[in-house]
Amino acid sequence: APSHDIPNTKFAMSKLLRRLPELGLQTTRRLDVARLHATHGARAASTAGVDAEQLRAARAGELGKLVEVQQFDRFRERLAEGSLSADPSHASLVESGMTPHMVRLCVQAGMATFAMHVESRIASHLGYGFYTIGPCGEENMAALALASRPQDPMALHYRHLATQIARQLQAGRHLESVLLDRARGFTCSAQDPVTGGVHCSLGGGASDFIVTSTLVSQAPAAVGRALGSQVAAAEGIKGKFGKDCVSVVSLGDGSVNNAHFLSALNLAEYAAHRGFKCPVLFVVSDNDVCISLRGYGWLPHFLEQRLGMPRWAADGNDLGAVYASSTAALEQVRRSKRPALLSISNLVRRFGHAATDRQDAYLSAEEIDRAAMHNPLEAVCARAVHEGVFGSWEEVAASLDDVAAQARKSFAAAALEPRIQTRQEAFRAAAVPAVPSASHKDAGAVGRRGVMRKHMTRVLREVLATVPEAIYLGEDVRHGGYYLVTEGLAVTYPNRVQDFPPDETSLIGAGIGYAQSGLLPIVEIPYAKYLDCGADQYYEAAINYWLSNGQQPNGMIIRLQGFDRGVFGGNFHTHNMLSIPPGVDVVCFSNGADYVRGFRRAVQLAKSGRVVMTVDSTALLNQRHLHGRDDGWLTPYPEAADDVLDFSGITRYGPDDARLAIVTYGNGVPIALQAVKELQEQHGLAVAVLDSPCLSEVPHELRRTLPSFQGVLFADVCKAGHNPLAGFICELQHRGELPRDWRSTAARSE
């Protein structure tokens, strides 16, 4: 809790401790709240500005023992001596197509990568740096940035710092500004332009995309951006990257074993096989070790055995070769609109995975020392001097000194900046603020009444007709899907209703990439249980807005069907468990008219950048009757396009004077209404049913309404332990809006 919450926390804890004996419990240790307060105050103070230079001076002797510092000093000395020599097996920089300016820029980016890594280890040692995964050994990856174009969407592996720095320098930014922003990431400054202080991620440009710490989770969305850019161009929609872009995604060699990569690779090759344009370049850097797991030469075998797309390769110690292969690979992908892979081999991870890496547990002392001594910048600098790019060794040494000074200065400046200190700052908005809704329900809606499924098909057709950027993605959706909801849509919109292979990871990832390309994806998951298969991409879609400090929203709609009681398939088709992470609006409608109005609202929110998931109760799709054969669950189609259902509202059924209520949603609504009829007829009880379709937060109208009831039953159709209404109860209790008498019931396994 933040410091201003401590008195409330102390009061709440004191009340709880006094009640423990009543509950048959006892404390084994006295809680020292005063000490808690004092400790919190010290921690809060520690997040204020840090005088990095003062700390360095006081502990200079310790810093001199860091292997990164020693190796940087060795590099400086060897440059000053002019004792380095070029590798005769390496390509000529000029003959590889690099101009002197490009070589200088790559050398500067490589030096900055080395210097920033050294400073990150120093900052970690002194307590004001919090990210130490090391990019050293991969400095020549800077050439990839120069071979690409500024509008090419790029998602970089966290070790490819050199690529990011070179990309920003190429865009015209000053080195001082670039390094300060990177130092802000390493120190978790609240002024970090990429994440706002909640993480350390590469990025910062309009076409740069954040990579989380989940292994190669960036790959499916990268394929989505490749496909989405071409769909936008074909449909005449102004996309974010242009039709000539190449989507670039990089990863480490260990990540080729991860399901995210395999899923993305399969989708890219499947698209190429089908003749769809998919300009994506996978870049794999191979240092033959994944944290502590040796590579055992697996990557070349994997590429030879598994890969059907064109492959390019380069020695990562040879800057000219990296540039030439990167240029050739990008040109081919750009020209052919087909995927390819570039592998950068013979890289050496110089200083372990991170500062916490216990290398001596899996490497010999000789291996550790040999890796630390391997500096790819030495041969590059020697060749640059030999080819006249630099006039003298003194010029190269002066350049390193300048970069080192700027890196040190950037960390000192970032250390003085505030970091996130309060819960309110950490719990900043998880999603784009909801756009206002002129919500109303057309009470006079008339016309032929129909089942929910028919209305769902019609509103999807309405959206495709009125929102040109809307694209419908799913499995088996072109022929109507498992429940005929998309019946006939592909006939009218053949390019905008798209079937994907049965892989939810690539399907949701493609949806993310489509959204980032300027489209409005509607992603259908065929059964609720199948969301588990694409769970990480679902969470990536949810977290990106928060992680990027509001810079990368993924406006999209996920249509999760096959929920709750179904007609076949059992637990692994129709399924009644929901995952509702922050950043996703989750709604479950009970009837056709509300679905139409609610889906219109979902489109409004998705267009503004929010992620919305609609959950479809299978048993309701074709339900006609409520009591007997009364056609009581048929509804007319809301014709007015501005007739929308705001997610903050509820629908009340039953007498106005009812003092008891049932709160439910989806399939629970007609079941509750049937129970209410029985209660009234057999027991004379007047009970209202409150249909609350929004499940991701307590609707405002529900909060306003509940205090007027004496008792309430929360009837959740999800399994006990996974029921969203349980969260409602906690929130309502906290706010003092929960009636005194309440009960909760949910689906149970017994």
Secondary structure, DSSP 8 states (H G I E B T S, - for coil): --GGGHHHHHHHHHHHHHHTGGGT---SS---HHHHHHHHHHHHHHTS---HHHHHHHTHHHHTT-HHHHHHHHHHHHHHHT-----TTS--TTTTT--HHHHHHHHHHHHHHHHHHHHHHHHHHHTS-------TT-GGGHHHHHHS-TTS-EE--TT-HHHHHHHHHHTT--HHHHHHHHHHHHTTBTT-TTTTTS---S--STTB----SSTTTHHHHHHHHHHHHHHHHHTT---SS-TT--EEEEEEGGGGGSHHHHHHHHHHHHHHHHT----EEEEEE--SEETTEE-TTHHHHHHHHH--S-EEEEETT-HHHHHHHHHHHHHHHHHH---EEEEEES----S-SSTT--GGGTS-HHHHHHHHH--HHHHHHHHHHHTTSSS-HHHHHHHHHHHHHHHHHHHHHHHHS-B--SHHHHT--SS-----------TT--S-EE-HHHHHHHHHHHHHHH-TTEEEEESSTTTT-TTSTTTTHHHH-TTTEEE--S-HHHHHHHHHHHHHTT-EEEEEESSGGGGGGGHHHHHHHHHHHHHTTTS----EEEEEEEESS-SSSGGGTSB------TTEEEE--SSHHHHHHHHHHHHHHHHTT-EEEEEEEGGGTT---SSTT--TT-EE----TT----TT--EEES-TT--EEEEE-TTHHHHHHHHHHHHHHHH---EEEEE--B-SS--HHHHHHGGG-SEEEEEEEEETTS-HHHHHHHHHHHHT-S-SEEEEEEE---
